């Protein structure tokens, strides 16, 4: 099978899975709005989700652009055995770090909620604290899956990660349906934790299939850990800065009144869905290809591919931007209004969606270019750009 055919096949597999994923996410989103609407309770949940989702994403998504090129280079230059020892040691160190983060969140939860949502009432801060402590477990469940996912991707194996991506939304939908009357907003927490556990179990369960030979390996001096840490540092800082743009947005919104945090979050979820689809299909597939070009020294092919990928990303996102700007409001009203989600929530969400849409094209291009820098093991340049973006976002929020 040619490389072009391989990329097309992998993109098709991931594309089908992402369509299913976003279909389930859409159903979860719509059902959540119908069941809980846009209130101070949903505000508290969204603020409580912010930190666990952010921290787990640092490990989950942050590892992808660092581990895939490094593991590929290890495998090509030093052999399978050393590559897998490196991956196993990395998993051990990551698990220790995630456990430590979870414990810190549990201890500092009241302070963290006050910091994230200074405009909340004392009652909402107390609710947010309880929700945050439960959701702290998600830091481990969702954070650690970044490593097995990268190992699948390094072998151009996308089916298992694609299927497991459907578990989280499915679990949340089922939990809301079964337990919303009994547990209220805590049903969402239950579904999140169960879905994360299922995803982790299946990813590791199928890891030792075919050429993938994972073995537990604990060694403080494992080869490759130092280089991985050096490359990951700027990448993590960049992701923290990028994700903290959301934290800043929600912090300012918490002082505007009930439902503003929810409306901002709903608009962000709708607007970023196309970007997530693009990154999780096209972006994931091209990363091993770009990394392979760099590892083999094929820099002309690397440049040509990256240019093609930027044009394809733009071709995909431009029509989506126009659609959101022209039809976002009526679509939100048609699809989501009903139950506990009323006209005020629709109005607030639509206003935020229009402004978010204006950034879709530049974000899609910059994300694709960033993948090229990561394939080159240059994590400093994207970091510098991210820092400027963070300060601009904070200033404009103010």
N, C-alpha and C positions, 0 to 999 in steps of 0.2 A: 504494500500500500504506500503511495507517495505521501510526502509530507503535507501537500495541499489537501489530499483526500483525508488524511488523518486529522488535520485541523477541522475540516468540514464535518467529519463524523463526530468528533468530540464536541464541537460547538452545537451540533444538532442534539446530542444527548443532553448537554447542559441546558440548551434552549428549551427543550420539552420539559425538563425538570423545573426550570425557572418559571415557565408558564404555569405549571401546576402549583409551584410555590407561591407565586403572586396571586393565583386564583384563590388559594387557601388563605393567603394573607388578606386579600380583599374581603373574603367571607368573614374572617376573624375581625377585621376592622369594622365592617358593616354591622356585625352582630354585637360587637362591643359597644358601638354607638347606640344601637337600638336598646341594649340592655341598661347601659349606664349613662348615656348622653354626654353632656359637657358641663361638669359641675366642679365644686371644690374637692369632691372625693376623687374624681378622675385626675384633677390637678395633682393631688397628693400622690396618686399612683405613678403618674408620669415623672414627677420629681424623684420618687423613690427608685424608679427604673433607671434613671440617668446614670448614676455612678456604676452599678453592677454591669449594665450594658456597655458602658464606655470602657471599663477596665477589662472585661472579658474580650471586647473587640480588639484591644491593644494586643492581646496574645493571639486571638483567633485570626484576625485579618492581618495584623502586623507581621506575623511570622511568614505569611505567604510570599511576600516579595523578597524576604531575606533567606528563608530556609530552602526554597526551591532552587535558586541558583547555586547556593553553597552545597547542598546535598548533591546536585547534579555534577558539580565540579569534583567533589569527593569521589563519587561513583566512577566518573570517567578517568580520573587521574590516579586514584589510590585503591580502587576496587570496592566491591559491594560490602565486604565485611567491615571495613573501616567506616564506610558511609553509614551503615546501620548502627554501629557502636556510637557514633556521633549523635545520631537521631535519638537513640535510647537514653543516652546521658542527658541530652537536652530536655527530654520529657521529664526526667526525674527532677532536674533543677527547676523547671517551669512549675511542676506540681507543688514543690515547696514554696515557691514565690506566691502562687495563687492561694494556698492555704493561709499564708501570712496576710495577704490582702483581705481575705474574707474575715479573719479575726479582727483586723483593724477596723473594718466597716462596722462589725457588730459592736465594738467598744465605742467608736466615735459617732455612731449613728445620729444621736440628737444634735451634736455640733454640725455634722455634715448637712443635715436637713436645713438648719438655720442658715448655713452658708449658701446652700443651693437655692433656697427660696426665702429670702429675707422678708418678703412681703406677706408671707403666710400668717394666719392667725395661730394662736397657741394650740387650738384644737387640731387644725390641719397639720401643724408641725408634729404633734404627737402621733397622728395617724401615719404621716410620712415616715416617722421613725420606726414604727412597728413594721410597716411594709418593707422598708429598707433592710431591716435585720433578717427578715425571711428571704428576701431576694439576694442577700449576700452569698448564698449557696450557689447561685447562678454564675458567680464569678469563676468558680472552679469548673462547673459543668460545661459552660460555653467557652471558657478560656482555653482549656486543655485540648479541645477538638481541633485547634489550628494545626497541631503537629501531625496527627494522622491524615488530615485532609491534604496537607502539603505532600506527604509521602505518596498518597494516591496520585496526586497531580504530577509528581515528578516522574511517575511511570506512565503518564498519559492515561490513567485510569480514572474515569469520572462518574461511573454509574453509581457506586455506593455512596459517595458524598452527595450526589444529586438526589438520590432517593431519601437519604437521611435528612436533607434540608426541609423535607415536607413534614417532619415529625412535630416540630415546635408549634406551628400554627394549628395543626390538627388537634394536638393535645389541649391547647388553649380554648379552641372552639368547643370541644367536648366538655371541658371543665366548666366553662360558663353555662353551657346548656344544662348540665347535671346539677351544678352546685351553686348557681347564682342566687337562688332564693335562700339557701342555707348559709352560705359563706359570704355573700355579697361580693365586694371588690376583691376579697381574698381568693375567690375562685380563679381569677386571672393569675395570681401568684402560684397557686397549685398547678395549674396547667403549664405554666412556664417551667417550673422545676421538673415536673414529670417528663415533659417533652425534651428538655435538655439531657436528662438522664438516659432516655431511650436513644437519643442521637449518639451519645458517647459510647454506649454499650455496643451498638451495631457497628460503628466505625472501627472500634478495636476488635470486634468479633471477626471481621472479614479482612483484617490487615495482613495476615499471613497467608495470602492466596497468590499463586503464580510466582512471580519473581520477587515479591515483597517478603522479606524474611526478618521480621521484627523480633528482637530479643531484649529483655530487660538487662540493662548494663549500668551499674552505678560505679562511677569513678570520678574523683574530684579533678583529675588532670586529663580528662578525655580530650583527644585531639579535635580541634575545630570549635570548641566552646568559646575560646578567647576571641577568635575571629568573628564568630557569630555575635557575641556581645558587643564587639567594637562596631559592627555594621548595624546592629539593632538599635543602639543608643540613639542616634539621630532620627531613625525611623520612628521610635516610640515617642520621642519629643514632638515630632511632626504630627503624629496621630493624636497625641494629647492636645496639642494646639488646635488641630482641626476639630476634634470632638468638643473641645471646650468652647468653640463658637456656639454650639448648641446650648451648653451650660449657661453661657452669658445671655443668650437670647431668652432662655426660660427664667433666669434670675431677674432680668428686667421686667419680663411679662408677669412675674408673680406679684408685682406691686401695682398692677393695673386693675386688679379685681378678679372675682371668680370666673373661671372658664377661659381666661386668656391664655394660660399655659396650655390647656387642652387644645384650643383652636390652633395655636402655633404648632403644636406637635402633630395634629392631624394633617395640616397643610404640608408640613415637612415630610410626613410619611407618604402622602400622595405624590408629591413632586419628586422625591428621590427614588421612587419605585423604578422608573425607567433607567436611572443611573445604576441602581443595584443590579437590575437585570443585565445591563451592558457589562458591568464589571464582573459579575458572577458567571457569565457565559464567555463572551468574547475576551474579556480581560484575563480570566483564569487560563484560558486555552493558549493565548499568545505568550504568556509569561515563560513557560518552559522553552518555547521556540526561541524567543529573544535571548534567554539565558544560554541556550545551546549555541547560538551564533557567537556570543561573546566568549564562551568557553573554548570554542574551536577557532577563534580569531577571524571569523567571517564578518568583518565590520561593515563592508559595503552592503552585504545582504541585510545586516542589522538595520542600517540606516534606511534602506529601501522599504523594509517591512514596517518600520515604525511610522514612516510617512504614510503608507497605505492605511495603517491602523487608525491614525489620526483622522484621515479623510472619511473612513468608514464610520467612525464614532460620530463625527459631525453629521454625516448623512442620516444617521439613525435618530439623533437628538433634535435636530432642527424642526421636523414636523411635530414632534411631541411638544416642543416649546410653543409653537403657534397654536396647537390644539388647546393647551392649558390657558393661554392668554385669551383666546376667543370663546371657549366653551367651558372653562373650569367651574364657574359658578353654577350654571344650569345642571352640569353633570353631578356636582356634589348634592344639589337639591334633589335631583331625580333619584340618585342611587342611595343616599344616606339619610335624608330627612324622614323622620318617623320615630315612633316610640318615644324614648327619652331625649332624642336629639331633635331640637326644635329649630325655628327659623333664625334665632339669634346665633346659635352655634354655626349654622350654615353661613351667615353673613360674615362672622369673624374669620372663619376658615377660608372663605373665598378671597377676602382681602389679603390674607397672608400668602395664599397660593399664587396670586398674581405676581407678587414681588419675588417670591422664591423662583418662579419660572424664568425670570430674566437672567438667572445665573446658570441655567442648565447647560447651555452650549459651552461657555468657558470652563465650567467644572468638568465636563466630559472630556474636553481636549486636554486639560491639565492633568487629569487622572491618567489618561493614556500615556502622555509624555513622562509622567512620574514613573510609570512602569518601566520605561526605557532607562531612566536613571538608575533604578534599582537593579536592573539586569546588568548594568555597568558597575554595580556595587558603589555607586555614588549616592549616599543618603544625605549629604550635606547641602547640596543645591536645593532639593525640594524643601529641606528644613528652613532655609533662608526665606524662600518664597512664602512658606506657611506662616512664619513669624510676622511678616508684613501683612498678610491677610488677616491674622488674628487681631492686630492692632487696628486695622481699618474697620473690622466688624465691631469691635468694642466701641470705637469712636462713633460710628454711625448708630449703634444702639442707643448710646447716650444722647 
